[in-house]
Amino acid sequence: MAAPEAWRARSCWFCEVAAATTMEATSREAAPAKSSASGPSAPPALFELCGRAVSAHMGVLESGVWALPGPILQSILPLLNIYYLERIEETALKKGLSTQAIWRRLWDELMKTRPSSLESVTCWRAKFMEAFFSHVLRGTIDVSSDKRLCDQRFSPLLHSSRHVRQLTICNMLQGATELVAEPNRRVLETLASSLHTLKFRHLLFSDVAAQQSLRQLLHQLIHHGAVSQVSLYSWPVPESALFILILTMSAGFWQPGPGSLPCRLCGEASRGRAPSRDEGSLLLGSRRPRRDAAERCAAALMATRRKSEVKQMPRAVPTTRVTRRSTQESLAIGGTDSKRELYPPATSYEASGTKQPSSAPAATSSASSSTSSKRAPASSASQPKPLKRFKRAAGKKGARTRQGSGAESEDLYDFVFIVAGEKEDGEEMEIGEVACGALDGSDPSCLGLPALEASQRFRSISTLELFTVPLSTEAALTLCHLLSSWVSLESLTLSYNGLGSNIFRLLDSLRALSGQAGCRLRALHLSDLFSPLPILELTRAIVRALPLLRVLSIRVDHPSQRDNPAVPENAGPPNHIIGDEEIPENCLEQLEMGFPRGAQPAPLLCSVLKASGSLQQLSLDSATFASPQDFGLVLQTLKEYNQSLKRLSFHDMNLADCQSEVLFLLQNLTLQEITFSFCRLFEKRPTQFLPEMVAAMKGNSTLKGLRLPGNRLGNAGLLALADVFSEDSSSSLCQLDISSNCIKPDGLLEFAKRLERWGRGAFGHLRLFQNWLDQDAVTAREAIRRLRATCHVVSDSWDSSQAFADYVSTM
């Protein structure tokens, strides 16, 4: 060690020893003074100066600091930067010290955001370091702006990477290129072992280089890493190539892009394996697979329209049917060239206006390569443009090539769904036989999927979530074909994706997945604005397709009356999807259903409940039945067939005329938790119904939780409910939610006094959100103080005048 450095180390260590001596002396002198009026004296300035000197030279004194006694170390911890504070965590814990308060203060001062009230932060160190990593990666924080973040001896990304459990990639894939760069190789290796959740939010169109970086990033984090969940949020206009790239990589497929370096982790003998012919046929469809019902209906519809158009058109421009063979050849024609032709023979016939011979599909394989080579020297004007999307101009029904110059393609994903039929403004797309061939063809390879047959298979994720990502026909077909063999998938969430008629393809793929050995799918969350199937029929189809499903959450906001492009008007849904036969017994444990407006057929719901003997939790949102008798039929079915039911929830349902059915539920001795949320329970006969309800609850010893938010309970109802906790009650209620019930402070105070009078011990949790407690703040505080002696009270500072204004504005 150089002389100046050694002198500095000795002087700093002297400061440290002096600080320890001063601290001990101060503690001895301040001990008898604690009882004085002036209180304990402030720490001497010498100790603080010494602490700052020690923290500034931690590179030399780190081991010595770790050996300091706990009281001295506790005073030095707030002076350390985030790197040494993170490194000393284990030593601090051994000495009985906690750094949580320091990390929380750093979060408030540096991140300047308040965590959600619904979030329970168990470790502020991990939360800070994870957010710090994301900010540094995106360039939204300047580490040189604060000495607590800046230290030349540490890499911010590398030091914080081991705390990252979830990573969010936004907009134009910022951060993906930086992570796969060679200087950050160790960062990526650390992320591969620590990262569990990968999120994509508000993605925009990206360039080829960014997609190639993302490909390498996904390969490292999913195929060779520990990422088990991929979530996509708010992607209004998904880019097909990027979306398919994320899906296929998440499903375990890997194919290096053109010009990319070989994967270092894969090695010479790749750990993954190319799928066998049998495995590939399971995923992509066999050479002659069975056409599902949706495709058969689509084929019939397209054929009918095609015939009618032929009769109306004076002369139709002939087109070529795309087959698996021609698709593979078109990929082979391009080779490694940056510009690839698609279907050059077909395009040449279109350009010349001559009719293609009927034997063209058979002759294409032998002539395509030679034809392509002969045309290579020709001028660019004579060469056909590569097709990507087909849109029919108004008033034209012939086939045409894509406008504009051919774009360079860097990977095989540019060819996925190149001939998929689309609809725009309710009109059929052009390309004649090509579009119809994509729908009518039973082989999914005509949609570009054979490119996956050359891919290697690696580990795949277990949770896939798509929130507000509209799925086009090509994207939906890709998802469905991947799902059919995605045996590692355990949870699938599709939220507001505009599936429409593609729901039939989804059901077919889920049925195929359920038949696979080792299928692990146990949770399905499905929600959308519209559905071509009524929600109860859709539920029946899902539980029939996935009998091993444990959790099913399904919501449809509006009944759909629109024309279904995949199903003829007089055909209806496929019979194998909405079959009338009884539903076989399933393994459902949790069922959540959100209904559109309109009366629901109780027998269909009962058929689902009868087949779900293992059901433990049921939630019905906005359900409407034709009569109280139908609702009673549902409750009777629950009592007879669902003996394991523990939690039952009703939300936004008019139960004012179903009071006898409500009493029937409260007398059920198997339920442990019941929720009536905004169900208008006390709208009719409140003076007669409340005593009956209280009597039923007093005799129920198994009910642990009762939630009654938004039922206009009022002060009178609250005081009547207090009788549930009287001395002669056998109720074991320990959780009560009376939020949004127009409760005033005086009524709450009287409720608290009654609980005190009966001497009832602590009964758990009491929720008081959004009540009229601001009308008398003093009385409300006194009531809450008394209640906290018997239960844990959760309340808020709510402005009831604003709620009244909102109520008047909607009258």
N, C-alpha and C positions, 0 to 999 in steps of 0.2 A: 504494500500500500504506500502511495506517495506520502511525503511528509505533510503537505497541507491537508490531505484527506485524513491522515491519522490524527493530526491535531484537531481537525474539526470533529472527528468521531469522539475523541477523548473529551473535548469541551462540551459536546452535546450530551455525552453520557454523564459528565459532571452536572450539567443542568438537570438531567433526569434524577440523579441521586439527590441533588439539592431540593428538587421538587418533592421527592418522597419524604425527605427530612422535614421540610417545611410543612407538608401536609400532615404528618404525624404530630408535629408540635402544635399546629393550629387546632387539630382535633382534641388534644389534651387540654389546651387553654380554653377552648370554646365549650367544653363539657359542662363546667359549673355555670357558665353564663347563659345556658339555654333557658333557664327559668326566669331570667331577667326580662324586664319589659321590652328592652331593645331587641331581644331575639338574638340568634346566632349571627356572628359576623360573616361578611362576604369572604370568599376565598382570596387569598393574597394575590397580587398581580404577578409576583415572581413565579408562582406555580403555573399560571396561565401562559406566561411567556415561555417557560420551560416546556410545557406541553406542546406549544406550537413549534418549538425548535425540534422536539422529538418527532412530531408528525412530518416535519419537512425533511427529515433525514431518515425516514423509515427504511430506506434501502440499505443502510448500514446498521441500524439499531433494531431491526424487526425482531430478531430472535430474543434480544434483551427485553423488548417491550412485552413480548408474549410471556416472559417469566415474571413480570411485575405482579405484586399483590392485587387482589380484586378491587379494593377501593380506589387505588391509584389508577389502575387500568380503566375503571369505569369513567373517570374524569378525562382520560385521554381519548376514549372512543369517539366522542362527538367532533374531535379535531382532525380525525383521519379522513383521507379522501375515500371515495367509494371502493377503490381497488383494495386498499389495505383493510378497510372496514369489512369487506367481503372475505378476505383471507383470514382475518382474525376471529371469524364467527365461531369456529369450532372451539378455539381456546377460551373465548368468552363464555360459551355455554358450560364448559368444564368448571369455570370459576363461578358459576351461578349468575352470570350477567346476561342481560337480554339487549339486543340491538334493535328490537322492533320499533321502539319509539323514535330512534334516530332515523331509521329508514322511512318511517311515516312522515317525519318532518322534512326529509329530503324530497319525498314525493310531493308534498304540499308546496315546497319552495321552488322546485325545479320543473316538475311536470305540470303543476298548476291546473290540475283537473281533479274533480271530485268523483270518486268511484260511485257506481250506482248503489242506491239504497238496497237493492235486491242482492247485491254481491257481498258475500262474506269473505273477507280477506283473511286468510290464515297465516300468510307469511308475506310481510311487506318487503322483505329483501328480495324474494323471488319476483314479486310483482314489479318492483322498481327496476330490477335488472332486465326483465323481459321487455318492459316498455322502453328502457334505455337502448336496448339492442335495436328495436324497431326504429326508433328516432334516428339513431346513428346510421342505420342502413339506408333510410330514406333521405338523409341529409337535412332533417328538420330540427336538429339540435346541434349547436356549436360547442364541442367539448372544450375548446380553448377559452370560452367565455366565462368559465367558472373553475377555480382552482380545485374544487372538489371532484371535478370530472376529468381534469387534465393531468396526465402523468406519462412522461416519455418512456417509462419502463414497461408500460402495459399497452396492449392493443384493446381498445374499447369493445370491438366486435368479438374477439376471441375470449376476453375475460368474462363477458356477459352471456355468451352463447350457451353455456351449460345450464343456464336457468330458463331458457326459452322452451316453453311447452307448446305454445301455439304461435304461428307466424301468419301475418296477413299480407298478401300481395295485392296492390291496388293499381288502378288506372292502366298505365302502359307497361306493366310488369316491372316497375321500378324495384331494384334490388336483386332481381334474378341474375342479371349479368354480373353484378359485383360478387355475388356469392360463388359463382362457378369460376371466377378468375383464379389464376394460380396463386397469387399472394394470399388468398382467403381459403386455401385448401384445408387447413386445419380447422378453420371456422366451420366449413361445411361438414367435415368429419365429426365435429362435436355436435352439430345440429342433427346429424343422422342418428345419433344415439339419444338425444334429449327431446327432439321435437315429436309431438304426437298428433297435433292438429294443424292442418294447412288450410287457410282461408283465402278466397279470392273475392274481392269486393270492388264493385264499380269498374269492371274491366272495360277498356277501350280497345280500338283496333291497334295491333302491334305489327312491327316489321318482322322479317324473316329471322334476323339475327336475335331478336328478343325471344322469339319462339324456340330457336335452337338452344338458347341459354336455359329457357324454361324446361325443355326436354331433358337436358343434362341434370338440372336441379331436381326434377321429379324422379329421375332414375336413381339419383343418389339418396334422396330422402324417403322414397317409397320402396323401391326395389331392393336397395341395400341399407335402408334405414328402419326407423321405428314408427313412421307416420301411419296412423290407422284411420284417420278421418280427414276427408276433403269436403269443404263446404264452399259453395258459390252463392254470392249475394248480389242482388240488384244489378243485373246485366240486361238492360232493356233490349239491346240489339246484339245478340251474341255473334261473334265471328266464328263461322262454322269450323274452319281449320283449327283455331285455337281451342274451341270447345271440345272437338273430337280428340284433339291431342291430350287434353286434361283427362277426358273420360278413359281413353285407351291406356294411358299410363297408369291411371288409378286402378284399372282392372288388371294390371300386371303385365301388359304388353310392352315390349321394348324393341325398337328398331332404330339404330343410329342414323342420324340424318346425313345427307351427302356432305362429304368433306370433314365430318367430325372425327375426332380422335377416338380410338378404341377405349372402352371403359377400363380404367386401371383395376377396379375391383373385380370385374368379371374375369380377368386373366385370359390366358390362352384357351383353356377349357372353360367355357362360360358356365357359371353356376346355374343359370337358367337353362331351359331346354326348349327347343322348338316344339310346338304342339304336334302330336301325332295326327295321323289322318282322322282317327276316330275323335280325338279331342277337338280338332279343328272343326269337324262336322257338327259337334255339339254346340260350339260357339257360333259358327258362321252359317250353319245349315249344311246338310249333306248335298251331294251332287244333285239329287232329286228329292228335295225335302217336301214335306207336306205343307201345303199352303194353309195359313191360318184363316179363320172365318172372315176377319176384316179384309184381308187381301182378296179373298174370293168375292166378297161383296163389291169391293172397289173395282175389280176386274169386270164384273158384270155391268156396273154402272158406266165405266169408261167405254166398254164395248158398245153399249146402247147409244151413248152420245156420239161415238165415232161413226157409227152407221148413219145417224141422222145428219151429221155434218157432211159426210160424203155425198149424200143425196142433194144437199143444198149447194155444195161447191161445184163450180163448172170444171175445175181441174185442181186436184190436190197435188201438192209437191210430195213425191215419195220420200220416205225416210227409211232408215235402217233399224231393225230390231237389235238392241244391244244384248249380247250374250256374255256368259262368263268367260268364254274363250276369247272373244274379241276384246273384252276388257283387259284380260291379262296380257294379250298381245299389244294392246295400246300402251300398257305400262312398259312392256319390254322394248317397244320401238323407241321410247324416249331414252332408255338406257341411263347414262349419267349425264346426258346433255342437259343444259340449263333450259332449253326450249323443247317441249315434247308435244308431239301431235296426238290428237285423239281421233280415232276412226278415220284415217285418211282416205280409205276407199269409199266410205259412205259420203264423205264430204265432196270427193271428186264427182260422184254421181249427182250430188245436189247442185254443184257448180255448173255442170254441163247440161243439166236438165234432162238427162237420159234416164231410163228406168234401169234399176239395178237388177241383174238376173236373180232368179229365185235360188240359184245355187250359190249365191254370194257368201252366205254364212259358212258353207263348207269350204269354199275356196279361199276364204280370208286368211286362214292360218298359213297357207303356202305362199300367198302372194303379198301379204302385208309387208314383210321385211324387205322383199325385193322392190316392191312399189315405193316404199319409203326411201330406199337407197337411191332409186332412180330419180326421185324428186329432189334429192338433197341439193344438187347444183342449181336448181331452178331459182328464179327471183322470188323475193319475199312476197311480191304481189300475187304470184300464182299459187303460193302455199296457203292452205286453209288456216284460219285462226283456231286456236284451241278453245273448245267449248267448256264453259264452267257453269253458268246458270242460263236458263231459258225463260224468257218472258215474251209474251205475245203482244205485239203492238195492236192498238185498236184498229179493227177492221181488217186485220190480216190473220190468216189461219195457217199459212205455210211455215215450214221450218226455216230457220235462219241461224247463222252463226252469231257468236257474241261480238258485240261492237267493240272497237278499239283494238290496240295492238296486243299481242300475246305477252302475258306477264311471265317472268321467270319463276319456275317452281323449284323449291329447294328440298321438298320432301314429298312423300307419297300421300300426305293428307290433302294436297291440292286436288287429288283425284277422287276423294271420297264423295259419294253422292253426286257425281257429275251429271247424271241424267235423272235425278229425282224429280218427280212431278211436283209442281207447286200450284197454288191457287192464289189469285190476286184479285181483290174486289169481287169475289164470287164468280169469276170467270175461269174457264179451264185454260191451262197453260198450253202453249204451242208445242212443237216438236212431235206432233202426231204419234207415230208408232213408237218413237223413242220414249216419250213420257209414259205411254200406255204400257210399253214393255217393262218400264221400271216398276210399275204398280202390278201389272198382270204377271210378270215373271215371278215364279215361285222361288227362284234362287236369289238369296240376298247378295250374292257376289256381284250382281249387276249394279249394285249400289256402291261399289268401290271397296267392299270389305275384304276381298281376297288379299289385299295388301297385308292383312294381319296374319295370314297363313305363314308368311316368312318371318314373323316376329318371334322373339324368344319370350317365354313365360317366366315371370318372377313373382314374388309375393305381391299381394294386392291389399287394398285398404278394406276395412270392415265396416266403415260408416260413410255413407255418401249423402250429402244434403244439397239440394238445389232450391234456393229461395228466390222467387221472382226472376226466374230465368226462362223466358219464352222458348219453348222447344218447337222448332220447325219440323217438318216431316223428316228431313234427313237426320236431324239431331235426335228425334224421338226414335227413329229406326235404329240408329247407332246404339242408343241407350238400351233399347229392348233386346237387340242381339247380344250385347255384352252381358245384360242381366241374365240371360237364359242359362249361362254357365258360370256365373260369378258366385261360386259356392262359398267363398270366404266372407261375403257380405252378410253382416248381421243386422244392420239398421239402414233403412232407406227413407229419405224425406224428400217429397216432391211437393213444393208449396207454390201455388199460383204460377204454373208453368204453361197454361193454355193448352193442355193435352188434347182436348176435344175428342175426336174420334180415335185418336191414337191410344186412348185408354184401352181399347180392345186389344191392340198389339201388346200393351203393357201387361194386360191380364194373361195373354198367351205366353209371354216370356216368363212371368212369375210362375205360371203353371209348369212350364218346362224346367225352371230352376228348382221348384219343389220336388220334381222327380229325380233330380241329380243326387247321387250318393254324396253325403257330407254337406248337404245344404244347411247353412247356419242362419239364414234370415229369420229373425225373431221379432223385429219391430218394423212397422210400416206406418209412415205419417203421410197422408195424402190430403191436399186441400187445393181448391180451385174455385174460380168464379162460376163456371158452368160445367155441366157434365151431360153427355148424351144419355146416360143411364140415370134413373132416379136413385137417390142416395142409398135407399134400402136394398135395391136390386144390386147396386154396385158393392155394397157391403157383403151381401150374400155371395156374389161372385168372387170376392177377395178371400173370404174364409173358406170357400170351396176350393180355390186354387192353392191356398197356403194353409193347410190344416195344422201345421206345426207353429203357426204364428202365435206369439205371446202378447204383443202389444199392437193394437190397431187404433190409429187416430185418423178420422176421415171427416172432412168438412166440404160442403158445397154451398156457396152463398146464394145462388139464384138458380131456379129451375130453367133448364135450357129448352127452348122451343125452336131453335135455329135448325136449318137444314144441315144434316150430317153428310159431309162430302164423301165419307167412306162407306156409308150404308144407304141403300136405296130407300126411298120414302116408304114404300110398302113392305119392306123386308124386315125392318126392326133389327135389334141387336142379334148377334149370332146365338143360336139355340144352346150351344155348349157353354155359353157364358151366363145366361139367365135361366138355366134349366129349372123346370118346375119340381124336380125331384127334391127329396128332403136333403138338408145339409148334413153331411157326416159330422160326427163328433170332432171337435177341434180342441186346441190347447190354449185358447184365448184366456188371458188373465186380466187384461186391461183393455177396455173398449171405450173410446171417446168419439162422439158423433155430433157434428154441427149441422143442423138441418136448414134448408131454405124455407121460405114462407110457404104455407100450404099444409093442409091436413095430411098426415102420414098414415099409411095402412098399418094398423097395429098387428095384424097377423104376420106380416113380413118381419117386423121387429121381433115378435115372439119366436118365430122360427129360428132367428139367429141366436136368441137367448137360450132356447131349448138345446141347441147344439153346443153351447158354451158352458158346460158344466163346471169348468175350473175358473170361471170368471170371479175375480176378486174386487174389481173396481169398474164402475160404470158411470159415464158422464153423458148426459143428454143436454144439448144446447139448442134453444129455440125450437124444440119439438112441439108440434101441434097435432092434436088428435081430434077426430070428428066428434067425440062425446066423452064425458067422464067415464063411461063404461069401457071405452077403449083403453083409457089410461089405467083403469082398474084391472083390465085384462093383462096389461104389461106387468103391473105390480104383482098380480097373482102368479104369473109365469116366473117372476124373479123368486118368489117364495117357494115354489115347487121345484124348480129346476136349477136354481143357482144358490145352493146352500152355502157355498164358500164366499159369497159376496160380503165384503167388509166395508167398502166405501161406495156411496151413491150420491151423485150430484145432479141437480137440475138447475139450469140457468136460463133466464129470460123465457120462462114458460108461464102462461096464465093458469094458475092453479086455484083461482078464487072459487071455482065451482067444483073443486076436487078435494074438499076438506075431509070428507070421510076417507078418501084414499090416502091423504097425508097422515091421518090418525092411524091408519092401517100400517103405514111405514114405521111410524114412531113406536109401534108395539112389536116390531120385528126384533127378536132377541139375537139375531146373528149380525146385524149391522153395527159397526163401530163408529162410523162417521157419516153424517147426512148433511148435505148442502142444499138449501133453497135460496138461490141467488136471483133477486129481482123476479120473484114469482107471484107477487101480488097476493100473498097468503092471507093477509088480514083486511082485504078490501071489502069482504062481505061477512056479516055476522061476527064482528070481532069480539063482542062481549060474551057470546056463547062459545065461540071457537077457542079462544085463549084458555079458559079453564079446562076444556077437554084436552087441549094440547099439553098443558102443564101436567094434568093427571096422567096422561100416557107416558110422559117423560119421567115422572116420579117413580113409575113402576118398572122402568127399563134400566136394568143394572149393567147392560153391556155397552150402551151408547157412550162413547168417550168424547166425541166432538159434534157440535151443532153450529152450523154457519147459516146465518139469516140476514145477509147484507141486502139492502135495498127492498125491504118489505113494509116500510112505513109502520114500524113497531110503535114508535112514540113513547112518551113517558109512561102512559098507562100500560102499554104492553110490556115494557121493561120491568115495571114493578110486579106485574103478574108473573113474569118469567122468573123473578127472584124466588118465588115459592118452590122452584125446582130444587133449591139448595137448603130447604127447611129441614128441621130435625127429623120429621117423619118421612123423609124421602129416601128411597133406596137407589137414587140415581148416582152414577159415578162419572158424571159429566166433568171434564177437565179442560175443555177448549170451547170457548164461546165467541162467536163473531157477530157483532151487532152493528157493523159499519153501515153508514148511509141509511139510518133509520129515524131521522128527525128527532133525535134524543137531545133534550135540553139539560143544562147544568143542574138545575134543581132536581130533576128526575134521576140523574146519575148519582147525585149525592144521597138521595133517599135509598137508592139501590145499594149503595155502599154501606149505609147504616143498617139495612136489613141483614146484609151478610155478616156484619159485626155482631148484631143481636143474636143471630142463630149460632154464632161461634164456629162457623164452618172454616175448616183449615184451608190452606192454599189449594185452589182447584186448577191451577195451570195458567192458561193464557186467556186474556180478554182483549179483543180488538175493537177499537172505537173510531176508526177512520171516518172522516167526512160526516160528522154529526154537528149539531148546532151548539157546540161548546164555547164558541167565541162570543156568545151573547152575554155571558157573565163569566169573565175569566177567573175571577177570585173564587167563585163557587166551583168552577170546573177544576181548578187546581186542588181545592180542598177535597173534592170527590175522588180525584185520581190519587191523592196522597193516602186516603183511607183505603182505596181499593188495592193499592200496592202492598198493603199489609196482608192481603189474602191471595193475591194472584199477580201475575206478570202482565202489566198493562201496556199496550201498544197503541199510541194515538198520534195525532198530527195537529198542526196549526192550520186549520182549514177555514176559508172565508165563506161563511154560509150566505152572505148577501150576494155574492157572485153566483152561487148556485140558484138562488131565487130569481135573479135577473135572467139566467139562462132558462129557467122554467117558464117565466112569463113570456120570454121571446119566442118560445115554441108553442104557446097556447093557441 
